[in-house]
Amino acid sequence: MEIFEVFNTLSTGQLFLLFSALIVSFGFEIVNGFHDTANAVATVIYTKSLKPMPAVIWSGLWNFIGVHAGGIGVAFSIVHLLPVDLLINIKTGRGLAMVLSLLIAAIVWNFATWYRGLPASSSHSLIGSIMGVGMMNSLMEHGSLFKGVNWHKASEVGMALLISPVIGFGLAAGLLLIAKVLVPAKELYEPPTSDKPPPWWIRALLIGTCTGVSFAHGSNDGQKGMGLIMLVLIGIVPATYALNMNTSHSDIAFTVEAAKELQRELESSDLSLLMHALKEQHLAMRKVERLSRSESVAAASTMESPMVDSMLNPFLRNDAVLATLDPLPLLKAVVASLEGQGNFKDLSPEDRWQVRTQLVELGASVRTLVRRFGDQLAQDRSRVLTSLAGRLSKPVEYVPEWVVMGVALCLGLGTMVGWERIVKTVGEKIGKTHLTYAQGGAAELVAAVTIGMADSFGMPVSTTHVLSSGVAGTMWANKSGIQAATVRDIALAWILTLPVSMSLSGGLYWMCTFFVS
């Protein structure tokens, strides 16, 4: 395992930093288990279908399988919320401060809401924390709150988080009503009344839905921290983790071919003009920003334009976004570095970092082009560009097996420690009557399907939001009534999660900048 080989190459200070950062990173996954994974076992434990320990172990197993089967699309969907300059400069003190600040903020808020027994969303708090550090960095660097977040990606993620609870509520309510017509078994619609397990077929149904939610949760929620753990590893041990060192010769050749294909696409007259327009627009905006923030340059604005340009050029040369708007030199550099290369281990640490930077910038370049001019491109053209960008990202968007295993184990450990508070809330405190077998099964089945569909699109959704909304939907469909106080507390936690996590992470990052260079 390469992580053990890394230990021999680090100083005592670097080892301490690495261990501390990994404790924080995996600590987030444990707290995620308190919240979200506990929802997966809530109904199966509450209905006595399984005892707590077997339920948690069974759920943990399927979480583990889900994490492995789910890929890494959601992991890097979360990472791409961060500004491109952070992804490029992650090995700086500020880059690491950002990642640790957002993880600590998410842990604090998740733990606080778990302590109150509120099924708030770990996904929601993580995304809020990412936005908080991005906005604080933007305020400190540019004097504006709104330039430090990939707002296009944030809007996609936000829409998924907003729509999924509505889907959970509606589909679970509808499924319960359909079940009452198609499966008129009286015992299915009664709450558990003793410590005895339900009839075998109900028990099998609920264990099956628990399995589905656990698998779906692992494939979606389990990924969310993995991309951030990779940023920690890349920032502290860039020589080992900047590129996927297990990439084969054929995969490197595949990357080179993708770079050549993308170069041919971008050299076409229509795309060349679009990229030039983007670059000129960005340069104009940056000059205006620099002029507005510098008295000396503002004074120079009355002079000849060339003089202003000469004063601005050093500022623009340090602009990470600018490189993404001039992709052809990046593509040529990637081809020159990798063509004929047998493996990444033959590259020097400096060359590995340079290749990583170029590939990250190229990915951002294509995403910007498709986002800004997708409506002017043929649909198949946009798909080709997106596919090529995906091929180029393979060497930098990866997760080692030990990270996947660690995340799955931490989710299970968190569930073992913290399941009881969330189980009681889901089973007894959302509706005015206790949860019936059918309600639990309907809510969990809908949650599993909804999360699985989101995972197929690489979109993060909240297990907590979907399942809690599904339970509320079944209570509404059953005319059981909903406990206003609990729903109010849950809604308040949902509403406060974003601003509180943003404020916590932004404040932590601001304080950290006093201690890092």
C-alpha positions as semicolon CSV with decimal commas, in nm:
position;residue;x (nm);y (nm);z (nm)
1;M;0,000;0,000;0,000
2;E;0,157;0,327;-0,114
3;I;0,054;0,522;0,197
4;F;0,302;0,319;0,409
5;E;0,580;0,387;0,159
6;V;0,500;0,758;0,186
7;F;0,564;0,759;0,562
8;N;0,936;0,695;0,505
9;T;0,969;1,004;0,284
10;L;0,812;1,259;0,521
11;S;0,960;1,463;0,802
12;T;0,814;1,448;1,153
13;G;0,627;1,774;1,093
14;Q;0,483;1,652;0,763
15;L;0,375;1,324;0,924
16;F;0,198;1,511;1,202
17;L;0,022;1,732;0,946
18;L;-0,078;1,430;0,736
19;F;-0,216;1,234;1,033
20;S;-0,402;1,538;1,166
21;A;-0,556;1,611;0,826
22;L;-0,661;1,248;0,775
23;I;-0,815;1,232;1,123
24;V;-1,026;1,538;1,037
25;S;-1,115;1,397;0,693
26;F;-1,220;1,053;0,814
27;G;-1,384;1,215;1,117
28;F;-1,624;1,380;0,874
29;E;-1,718;1,035;0,742
30;I;-1,783;0,908;1,097
31;V;-2,016;1,201;1,163
32;N;-2,175;1,136;0,823
33;G;-2,248;0,787;0,958
34;F;-2,417;0,942;1,265
35;H;-2,656;1,122;1,037
36;D;-2,710;0,978;0,696
37;T;-2,622;0,611;0,732
38;A;-2,833;0,594;1,049
39;N;-3,132;0,676;0,830
40;A;-3,067;0,361;0,628
41;V;-3,114;0,139;0,935
42;A;-3,386;0,349;1,100
43;T;-3,690;0,156;0,980
44;V;-3,541;-0,192;0,999
45;I;-3,437;-0,135;1,362
46;Y;-3,755;0,048;1,462
47;T;-3,979;-0,226;1,323
48;K;-3,772;-0,499;1,499
49;S;-3,693;-0,660;1,164
50;L;-3,329;-0,674;1,274
51;K;-3,160;-0,609;1,605
52;P;-2,938;-0,298;1,610
53;M;-2,595;-0,461;1,582
54;P;-2,680;-0,701;1,293
55;A;-2,863;-0,414;1,120
56;V;-2,562;-0,182;1,146
57;I;-2,319;-0,452;1,029
58;W;-2,548;-0,543;0,737
59;S;-2,590;-0,177;0,643
60;G;-2,215;-0,120;0,671
61;L;-2,147;-0,413;0,437
62;W;-2,379;-0,270;0,172
63;N;-2,241;0,078;0,226
64;F;-1,899;-0,069;0,153
65;I;-2,025;-0,240;-0,163
66;G;-2,203;0,080;-0,268
67;V;-1,892;0,292;-0,222
68;H;-1,700;0,052;-0,446
69;A;-1,972;0,021;-0,709
70;G;-2,062;0,390;-0,722
71;G;-1,745;0,515;-0,887
72;I;-1,613;0,865;-0,817
73;G;-1,847;1,090;-1,019
74;V;-2,014;1,238;-0,710
75;A;-1,679;1,276;-0,530
76;F;-1,542;1,509;-0,795
77;S;-1,876;1,678;-0,855
78;I;-1,830;1,809;-0,499
79;V;-1,464;1,900;-0,562
80;H;-1,556;2,102;-0,871
81;L;-1,754;2,340;-0,651
82;L;-1,417;2,479;-0,547
83;P;-1,253;2,749;-0,761
84;V;-0,997;2,627;-1,013
85;D;-0,715;2,829;-0,854
86;L;-0,758;2,628;-0,531
87;L;-0,747;2,298;-0,719
88;I;-0,425;2,410;-0,887
89;N;-0,264;2,555;-0,572
90;I;-0,384;2,294;-0,323
91;K;-0,030;2,222;-0,198
92;T;0,004;2,576;-0,064
93;G;-0,071;2,656;0,300
94;R;-0,389;2,838;0,203
95;G;-0,510;2,547;-0,007
96;L;-0,479;2,304;0,283
97;A;-0,632;2,559;0,520
98;M;-0,937;2,576;0,293
99;V;-0,993;2,200;0,285
100;L;-0,945;2,152;0,660
101;S;-1,163;2,455;0,744
102;L;-1,455;2,328;0,539
103;L;-1,428;1,976;0,682
104;I;-1,410;2,099;1,044
105;A;-1,708;2,331;0,989
106;A;-1,916;2,047;0,843
107;I;-1,822;1,818;1,134
108;V;-1,918;2,079;1,397
109;W;-2,262;2,146;1,248
110;N;-2,337;1,779;1,177
111;F;-2,242;1,680;1,532
112;A;-2,454;1,960;1,680
113;T;-2,767;1,859;1,486
114;W;-2,709;1,488;1,559
115;Y;-2,685;1,568;1,930
116;R;-3,032;1,724;1,905
117;G;-3,156;1,414;1,722
118;L;-3,229;1,614;1,406
119;P;-3,175;1,435;1,073
120;A;-2,997;1,728;0,907
121;S;-2,801;1,667;0,588
122;S;-2,427;1,601;0,588
123;S;-2,429;1,676;0,215
124;H;-2,596;2,011;0,272
125;S;-2,344;2,112;0,540
126;L;-2,046;2,000;0,330
127;I;-2,163;2,201;0,030
128;G;-2,230;2,504;0,250
129;S;-1,880;2,473;0,396
130;I;-1,726;2,458;0,048
131;M;-1,917;2,771;-0,053
132;G;-1,810;2,945;0,268
133;V;-1,436;2,899;0,217
134;G;-1,465;2,982;-0,153
135;M;-1,651;3,306;-0,083
136;M;-1,414;3,407;0,199
137;N;-1,113;3,343;-0,025
138;S;-1,276;3,551;-0,298
139;L;-1,343;3,834;-0,053
140;M;-0,981;3,832;0,064
141;E;-0,831;3,803;-0,283
142;H;-1,069;4,003;-0,501
143;G;-1,279;4,216;-0,264
144;S;-1,593;4,033;-0,379
145;L;-1,784;3,745;-0,218
146;F;-1,909;3,591;-0,538
147;K;-1,600;3,495;-0,741
148;G;-1,476;3,207;-0,526
149;V;-1,741;2,946;-0,608
150;N;-1,821;2,758;-0,927
151;W;-2,177;2,892;-0,930
152;H;-2,283;2,683;-1,229
153;K;-2,192;2,362;-1,047
154;A;-2,335;2,502;-0,721
155;S;-2,670;2,566;-0,891
156;E;-2,679;2,208;-1,026
157;V;-2,599;2,063;-0,684
158;G;-2,843;2,297;-0,511
159;M;-3,122;2,201;-0,750
160;A;-3,061;1,830;-0,683
161;L;-3,073;1,890;-0,307
162;L;-3,394;2,094;-0,334
163;I;-3,585;1,866;-0,570
164;S;-3,495;1,530;-0,413
165;P;-3,697;1,580;-0,088
166;V;-4,002;1,682;-0,291
167;I;-3,962;1,367;-0,500
168;G;-3,920;1,161;-0,182
169;F;-4,237;1,305;-0,027
170;G;-4,454;1,261;-0,337
171;L;-4,336;0,918;-0,449
172;A;-4,347;0,766;-0,100
173;A;-4,701;0,896;-0,047
174;G;-4,809;0,760;-0,386
175;L;-4,640;0,424;-0,329
176;L;-4,817;0,377;0,005
177;L;-5,157;0,453;-0,150
178;I;-5,090;0,206;-0,435
179;A;-4,974;-0,060;-0,188
180;K;-5,299;-0,027;0,009
181;V;-5,490;-0,117;-0,307
182;L;-5,262;-0,393;-0,435
183;V;-5,151;-0,551;-0,104
184;P;-5,446;-0,531;0,140
185;A;-5,269;-0,720;0,421
186;K;-5,380;-0,564;0,750
187;E;-5,059;-0,639;0,941
188;L;-4,853;-0,443;0,686
189;Y;-5,021;-0,117;0,786
190;E;-4,983;-0,151;1,161
191;P;-4,695;-0,019;1,374
192;P;-4,480;-0,265;1,571
193;T;-4,646;-0,337;1,905
194;S;-4,394;-0,567;2,078
195;D;-4,034;-0,678;2,068
196;K;-4,125;-0,962;1,832
197;P;-4,012;-0,931;1,470
198;P;-4,283;-0,890;1,205
199;P;-4,401;-1,178;0,982
200;W;-4,121;-1,320;0,768
201;W;-4,239;-1,163;0,442
202;I;-4,263;-0,814;0,595
203;R;-3,925;-0,865;0,756
204;A;-3,775;-0,967;0,421
205;L;-3,930;-0,661;0,256
206;L;-3,785;-0,420;0,513
207;I;-3,442;-0,583;0,513
208;G;-3,449;-0,556;0,133
209;T;-3,532;-0,184;0,139
210;C;-3,266;-0,126;0,407
211;T;-3,016;-0,300;0,180
212;G;-3,117;-0,079;-0,111
213;V;-3,083;0,245;0,086
214;S;-2,748;0,135;0,233
215;F;-2,613;0,051;-0,112
216;A;-2,743;0,375;-0,263
217;H;-2,612;0,577;0,030
218;G;-2,266;0,427;-0,012
219;S;-2,266;0,492;-0,384
220;N;-2,364;0,859;-0,338
221;D;-2,301;0,996;0,012
222;G;-2,000;0,773;0,065
223;Q;-1,823;0,946;-0,221
224;K;-1,864;1,301;-0,097
225;G;-1,567;1,305;0,135
226;M;-1,339;1,102;-0,092
227;G;-1,259;1,386;-0,329
228;L;-1,171;1,613;-0,036
229;I;-0,950;1,344;0,121
230;M;-0,768;1,330;-0,212
231;L;-0,712;1,707;-0,200
232;V;-0,556;1,663;0,146
233;L;-0,323;1,388;0,016
234;I;-0,233;1,585;-0,296
235;G;-0,161;1,894;-0,088
236;I;0,067;1,721;0,164
237;V;0,224;1,445;-0,049
238;P;0,205;1,580;-0,406
239;A;0,488;1,362;-0,538
240;T;0,282;1,048;-0,467
241;Y;-0,077;1,162;-0,522
242;A;-0,068;1,441;-0,783
243;L;-0,120;1,174;-1,050
244;N;-0,252;0,819;-1,036
245;M;0,079;0,633;-1,015
246;N;-0,092;0,305;-1,110
247;T;-0,186;0,438;-1,454
248;S;-0,073;0,191;-1,720
249;H;0,122;0,266;-2,037
250;S;-0,191;0,210;-2,246
251;D;-0,393;0,449;-2,028
252;I;-0,125;0,718;-2,064
253;A;-0,138;0,668;-2,442
254;F;-0,518;0,700;-2,418
255;T;-0,473;1,036;-2,240
256;V;-0,228;1,159;-2,505
257;E;-0,469;1,062;-2,783
258;A;-0,751;1,249;-2,605
259;A;-0,528;1,558;-2,584
260;K;-0,457;1,540;-2,958
261;E;-0,827;1,498;-3,040
262;L;-0,919;1,793;-2,818
263;Q;-0,647;2,001;-2,982
264;R;-0,794;1,930;-3,325
265;E;-1,141;2,026;-3,198
266;L;-1,024;2,353;-3,044
267;E;-0,821;2,450;-3,350
268;S;-1,139;2,450;-3,559
269;S;-1,242;2,802;-3,655
270;D;-1,569;2,817;-3,460
271;L;-1,429;2,694;-3,127
272;S;-1,115;2,902;-3,168
273;L;-1,325;3,217;-3,199
274;L;-1,537;3,125;-2,897
275;M;-1,231;3,065;-2,677
276;H;-1,076;3,392;-2,794
277;A;-1,397;3,577;-2,702
278;L;-1,394;3,420;-2,355
279;K;-1,031;3,515;-2,300
280;E;-1,081;3,876;-2,407
281;Q;-1,388;3,909;-2,186
282;H;-1,197;3,771;-1,888
283;L;-0,901;4,003;-1,948
284;A;-1,130;4,304;-1,965
285;M;-1,305;4,208;-1,641
286;R;-0,976;4,152;-1,459
287;K;-0,839;4,487;-1,573
288;V;-1,150;4,662;-1,447
289;E;-1,117;4,478;-1,115
290;R;-0,750;4,567;-1,082
291;L;-0,811;4,930;-1,169
292;S;-1,089;4,958;-0,914
293;R;-0,872;4,814;-0,635
294;S;-0,543;4,994;-0,694
295;E;-0,504;5,369;-0,656
296;S;-0,176;5,366;-0,847
297;V;-0,328;5,186;-1,143
298;A;-0,644;5,394;-1,118
299;A;-0,427;5,702;-1,152
300;A;-0,254;5,541;-1,447
301;S;-0,589;5,492;-1,617
302;T;-0,560;5,848;-1,740
303;M;-0,238;5,757;-1,922
304;E;-0,191;5,566;-2,242
305;S;-0,339;5,217;-2,253
306;P;-0,001;5,043;-2,307
307;M;0,124;5,184;-1,976
308;V;-0,182;5,050;-1,797
309;D;-0,132;4,711;-1,963
310;S;0,231;4,696;-1,849
311;M;0,124;4,756;-1,489
312;L;-0,149;4,494;-1,512
313;N;0,047;4,217;-1,684
314;P;0,217;4,080;-1,368
315;F;-0,126;4,060;-1,205
316;L;-0,274;3,875;-1,500
317;R;0,017;3,632;-1,528
318;N;-0,077;3,503;-1,181
319;D;-0,439;3,448;-1,284
320;A;-0,514;3,074;-1,272
321;V;-0,839;3,113;-1,465
322;L;-0,659;3,283;-1,753
323;A;-0,466;2,965;-1,831
324;T;-0,792;2,774;-1,873
325;L;-0,898;3,020;-2,144
326;D;-0,588;2,953;-2,353
327;P;-0,596;2,572;-2,374
328;L;-0,388;2,503;-2,686
329;P;-0,049;2,562;-2,515
330;L;-0,167;2,336;-2,231
331;L;-0,260;2,059;-2,474
332;K;0,074;2,079;-2,654
333;A;0,256;2,066;-2,320
334;V;0,061;1,757;-2,209
335;V;0,140;1,577;-2,536
336;A;0,508;1,672;-2,508
337;S;0,529;1,550;-2,147
338;L;0,340;1,222;-2,185
339;E;0,389;1,096;-2,541
340;G;0,589;0,775;-2,525
341;Q;0,585;0,778;-2,144
342;G;0,573;0,431;-1,988
343;N;0,446;0,534;-1,646
344;F;0,417;0,840;-1,424
345;K;0,687;0,712;-1,185
346;D;0,950;0,806;-1,445
347;L;0,846;1,172;-1,420
348;S;1,014;1,395;-1,162
349;P;0,790;1,526;-0,879
350;E;0,797;1,871;-1,040
351;D;0,690;1,729;-1,378
352;R;0,409;1,529;-1,215
353;W;0,274;1,845;-1,054
354;Q;0,302;2,036;-1,382
355;V;0,110;1,765;-1,571
356;R;-0,158;1,762;-1,300
357;T;-0,193;2,141;-1,320
358;Q;-0,226;2,128;-1,698
359;L;-0,489;1,851;-1,688
360;V;-0,695;2,031;-1,419
361;E;-0,681;2,354;-1,621
362;L;-0,786;2,172;-1,939
363;G;-1,086;2,020;-1,762
364;A;-1,190;2,364;-1,639
365;S;-1,139;2,503;-1,989
366;V;-1,377;2,255;-2,153
367;R;-1,638;2,290;-1,878
368;T;-1,629;2,669;-1,920
369;L;-1,662;2,643;-2,297
370;V;-1,957;2,402;-2,285
371;R;-2,129;2,601;-2,008
372;R;-2,097;2,939;-2,179
373;F;-2,152;2,836;-2,540
374;G;-2,331;2,502;-2,518
375;D;-2,641;2,648;-2,682
376;Q;-2,430;2,755;-2,982
377;L;-2,279;2,410;-3,029
378;A;-2,444;2,106;-3,178
379;Q;-2,548;1,859;-2,907
380;D;-2,311;1,591;-3,032
381;R;-2,025;1,848;-3,035
382;S;-2,083;1,928;-2,667
383;R;-2,088;1,556;-2,588
384;V;-1,758;1,503;-2,770
385;L;-1,590;1,788;-2,580
386;T;-1,724;1,665;-2,247
387;S;-1,611;1,309;-2,323
388;L;-1,260;1,425;-2,413
389;A;-1,239;1,629;-2,093
390;G;-1,342;1,317;-1,899
391;R;-1,067;1,113;-2,063
392;L;-0,810;1,380;-1,976
393;S;-0,924;1,384;-1,613
394;K;-0,858;1,013;-1,554
395;P;-0,499;1,055;-1,426
396;V;-0,598;1,325;-1,174
397;E;-0,950;1,222;-1,069
398;Y;-0,896;0,893;-0,891
399;V;-0,924;0,751;-0,538
400;P;-0,687;0,483;-0,397
401;E;-0,844;0,165;-0,264
402;W;-0,735;0,233;0,096
403;V;-0,926;0,564;0,094
404;V;-1,242;0,388;-0,029
405;M;-1,207;0,123;0,242
406;G;-1,142;0,386;0,508
407;V;-1,451;0,585;0,409
408;A;-1,674;0,274;0,415
409;L;-1,540;0,166;0,756
410;C;-1,585;0,515;0,904
411;L;-1,945;0,532;0,780
412;G;-2,017;0,200;0,950
413;L;-1,841;0,306;1,271
414;G;-2,041;0,628;1,283
415;T;-2,365;0,436;1,240
416;M;-2,276;0,201;1,527
417;V;-2,210;0,494;1,758
418;G;-2,494;0,726;1,669
419;W;-2,790;0,538;1,519
420;E;-3,027;0,558;1,816
421;R;-3,107;0,930;1,816
422;I;-3,191;0,939;1,445
423;V;-3,390;0,611;1,457
424;K;-3,620;0,750;1,728
425;T;-3,678;1,072;1,535
426;V;-3,761;0,892;1,208
427;G;-3,973;0,621;1,372
428;E;-4,170;0,816;1,632
429;K;-4,135;1,192;1,603
430;I;-4,215;1,284;1,242
431;G;-4,574;1,155;1,240
432;K;-4,837;1,169;1,514
433;T;-4,858;0,791;1,499
434;H;-4,568;0,548;1,504
435;L;-4,419;0,428;1,177
436;T;-4,590;0,126;1,021
437;Y;-4,415;-0,148;0,827
438;A;-4,559;-0,026;0,497
439;Q;-4,461;0,334;0,564
440;G;-4,103;0,235;0,644
441;G;-4,078;0,014;0,338
442;A;-4,227;0,276;0,103
443;A;-4,000;0,554;0,232
444;E;-3,687;0,340;0,206
445;L;-3,769;0,202;-0,140
446;V;-3,826;0,552;-0,276
447;A;-3,506;0,675;-0,109
448;A;-3,301;0,393;-0,263
449;V;-3,438;0,458;-0,614
450;T;-3,404;0,838;-0,590
451;I;-3,046;0,825;-0,463
452;G;-2,953;0,562;-0,721
453;M;-3,087;0,778;-1,004
454;A;-2,897;1,081;-0,872
455;D;-2,581;0,873;-0,854
456;S;-2,614;0,774;-1,220
457;F;-2,602;1,145;-1,309
458;G;-2,312;1,214;-1,072
459;M;-2,529;1,445;-0,859
460;P;-2,506;1,456;-0,480
461;V;-2,833;1,424;-0,289
462;S;-2,904;1,379;0,080
463;T;-3,012;1,041;0,216
464;T;-3,144;1,227;0,521
465;H;-3,359;1,468;0,322
466;V;-3,502;1,204;0,089
467;L;-3,583;0,948;0,359
468;S;-3,722;1,196;0,614
469;S;-3,938;1,353;0,344
470;G;-4,051;1,006;0,237
471;V;-4,160;0,922;0,593
472;A;-4,348;1,253;0,612
473;G;-4,512;1,174;0,277
474;T;-4,637;0,837;0,400
475;M;-4,774;0,999;0,717
476;W;-4,962;1,250;0,502
477;A;-5,095;0,977;0,270
478;N;-5,203;0,769;0,569
479;K;-5,377;1,072;0,722
480;S;-5,178;1,004;1,037
481;G;-5,087;1,366;1,087
482;I;-4,740;1,514;1,123
483;Q;-4,586;1,638;1,448
484;A;-4,554;2,009;1,388
485;A;-4,282;2,064;1,650
486;T;-4,050;1,797;1,509
487;V;-4,108;1,898;1,148
488;R;-4,045;2,260;1,248
489;D;-3,715;2,166;1,413
490;I;-3,608;1,956;1,113
491;A;-3,706;2,233;0,870
492;L;-3,519;2,488;1,081
493;A;-3,209;2,267;1,079
494;W;-3,238;2,233;0,699
495;I;-3,277;2,611;0,655
496;L;-2,992;2,698;0,892
497;T;-2,748;2,435;0,763
498;L;-2,633;2,632;0,460
499;P;-2,576;2,976;0,621
500;V;-2,430;2,832;0,944
501;S;-2,186;2,598;0,767
502;M;-2,087;2,879;0,527
503;S;-2,020;3,115;0,818
504;L;-1,829;2,854;1,019
505;S;-1,602;2,749;0,732
506;G;-1,545;3,105;0,611
507;G;-1,458;3,221;0,963
508;L;-1,225;2,925;1,025
509;Y;-1,048;2,984;0,696
510;W;-1,006;3,355;0,771
511;M;-0,845;3,268;1,106
512;C;-0,622;3,002;0,949
513;T;-0,477;3,250;0,701
514;F;-0,302;3,426;0,989
515;F;-0,098;3,109;1,053
516;V;-0,013;2,994;0,699
517;S;0,185;3,151;0,422
